[in-house]
Amino acid sequence: MPNEDFQQSYRNTIGLFASGVTVIVAAKDGEVRGMTASAVTSLSLDPTLLLFCPAKDARISSYCEVGSSFTVNILDAHQEGIANHFANDDTEPEHEFVAWDEAGDAPRIAGSLASIGCKTHAIHNGGDHWIVVGEVVALHREEEPGEPLLFHGGGYRRLATD
Ligand SMILES: Cc1cc2nc3c(=O)[nH]c(=O)nc-3n(C[C@H](O)[C@H](O)[C@H](O)COP(=O)(O)O)c2cc1C
């Protein structure tokens, strides 16, 4: 088992890989749970698949089972408060869930750059995380998408404007 220094060093190193920020919203038995996630990857075009990786002890993991619905909401730069909220801070930013029948019973988050509706296709073991593979069943893009929220080196970032 790697020691804590090595794990911290790994976090600092992989944290140099810049990413976008999403909130995954999953639904089960009429209940909804969101989690901020950057471990999100496009996987396949035919069939159309993507994956995200929740910690096994994250509450959203118990909402994920084959056939259940989730949405991937790609956050806009103005949604940093929403990212913090779904990463479990104490704030309660204004956010609106929009019911989205095409995607099953997991709603999308209004104002996101885009939302991708998925049906859970498979769940694989990934150490202390799960690898949740979703089949893409619905797409929503803002008509005039703004700028993305980014994460790099342990903090939120924006695209440079020059
Ligand atoms: C920018 C950012 C990206 C994150 N990405 C992930 C991720 O991909 N997978 C994960 O399990 N947690 C990720 N987290 C941490 C979770 O959002 C956080 O631990 C959340 O509280 C877990 O849900 P829980 O409160 O139910 O345990 C990320 C947090 C931030 C701020």
The ligand as a MOL file (V3000), in Angstrom:
LIG
                    3D

  0  0  0     0  0            999 V3000
M  V30 BEGIN CTAB
M  V30 COUNTS 31 33 0 0 0
M  V30 BEGIN ATOM
M  V30 1 C -13.0480 20.0430 -8.9900 0
M  V30 2 C -13.3940 18.7870 -8.2300 0
M  V30 3 C -13.3850 17.5590 -8.8810 0
M  V30 4 C -13.7160 16.3710 -8.1970 0
M  V30 5 N -13.7190 15.1840 -8.8870 0
M  V30 6 C -14.0880 14.0370 -8.2430 0
M  V30 7 C -14.1750 12.8210 -8.9530 0
M  V30 8 O -13.9630 12.7510 -10.1670 0
M  V30 9 N -14.5460 11.7010 -8.2670 0
M  V30 10 C -14.8280 11.7380 -6.9070 0
M  V30 11 O -15.1430 10.6940 -6.3250 0
M  V30 12 N -14.7570 12.8970 -6.2140 0
M  V30 13 C -14.4080 14.0500 -6.8510 0
M  V30 14 N -14.3690 15.2250 -6.1680 0
M  V30 15 C -14.6830 15.2320 -4.7330 0
M  V30 16 C -16.1860 15.1120 -4.4800 0
M  V30 17 O -16.9210 16.0980 -5.1840 0
M  V30 18 C -16.4660 15.2560 -2.9700 0
M  V30 19 O -15.6030 14.4350 -2.2480 0
M  V30 20 C -17.8910 14.9300 -2.6120 0
M  V30 21 O -18.1200 15.4710 -1.3530 0
M  V30 22 C -18.1430 13.4280 -2.5270 0
M  V30 23 O -19.4730 13.1570 -2.1910 0
M  V30 24 P -19.9340 12.7120 -0.7040 0
M  V30 25 O -20.0200 14.0140 0.0640 0
M  V30 26 O -21.1990 12.0350 -0.8900 0
M  V30 27 O -18.8420 11.8220 -0.1720 0
M  V30 28 C -14.0380 16.4310 -6.8240 0
M  V30 29 C -14.0700 17.6680 -6.1620 0
M  V30 30 C -13.7470 18.8330 -6.8610 0
M  V30 31 C -13.8070 20.1580 -6.1220 0
M  V30 END ATOM
M  V30 BEGIN BOND
M  V30 1 1 1 2
M  V30 2 1 2 3
M  V30 3 2 2 30
M  V30 4 2 3 4
M  V30 5 1 4 5
M  V30 6 1 4 28
M  V30 7 2 5 6
M  V30 8 1 6 7
M  V30 9 1 6 13
M  V30 10 2 7 8
M  V30 11 1 7 9
M  V30 12 1 9 10
M  V30 13 2 10 11
M  V30 14 1 10 12
M  V30 15 2 12 13
M  V30 16 1 13 14
M  V30 17 1 14 15
M  V30 18 1 14 28
M  V30 19 1 15 16
M  V30 20 1 16 17
M  V30 21 1 16 18
M  V30 22 1 18 19
M  V30 23 1 18 20
M  V30 24 1 20 21
M  V30 25 1 20 22
M  V30 26 1 22 23
M  V30 27 1 23 24
M  V30 28 2 24 25
M  V30 29 1 24 26
M  V30 30 1 24 27
M  V30 31 2 28 29
M  V30 32 1 29 30
M  V30 33 1 30 31
M  V30 END BOND
M  V30 END CTAB
M  END
